[in-house]
Amino acid sequence: MSNIHQLNSLPKQTTINLIASYQGDFKHDNFSYHQLLEKLQSTVMHNHFMDQEDNAAWMNHRGSDYLANPKLFAHAPLTYLCVFLSETFKHNKLSQIEKKISPSVFEAILKRLNDFK
């Protein structure tokens, strides 16, 4: 497991900003959760978003807390947000994510990511 508090493991600021900008998708009348997930996955994969880090243990332990209570994201450190996104898209297919993670989770993550722009 990586030390998730190491700032040098974070993705580039431009990638964080791009992902944070997807929060605007929730405001569109024709919002598509599937399309949002496709954009997130594409950005995460294309930018090698923490793909060299192994944070599966954190995701299994702490990530489940955030899944159960997305309000926790409102005060989450940037490293937690990035680990959550990275591990989610690294280990799951879009169909799995769509079934097991509510759109409200990603809305909370993206809202919080905007605090780090």
Stockholm file with secondary structure:
# STOCKHOLM 1.0

chainA/1-117         MSNIHQLNSLPKQTTINLIASYQGDFKHDNFSYHQLLEKLQSTVMHNHFMDQEDNAAWMNHRGSDYLANPKLFAHAPLTYLCVFLSETFKHNKLSQIEKKISPSVFEAILKRLNDFK
#=GR chainA/1-117 SS CCCTTCGGGSCCHHHHHHHHHGGGGGGSTTCCHHHHHHHHHHHHHHTTTTTTCCCHHHIIIIIHHHHHCGGGGGGCCHHHHHHHHHHHHHHCCHHHHHHHSCHHHHHHHHHHHGGGC
#=GC SS_cons         CCCTTCGGGSCCHHHHHHHHHGGGGGGSTTCCHHHHHHHHHHHHHHTTTTTTCCCHHHIIIIIHHHHHCGGGGGGCCHHHHHHHHHHHHHHCCHHHHHHHSCHHHHHHHHHHHGGGC
//
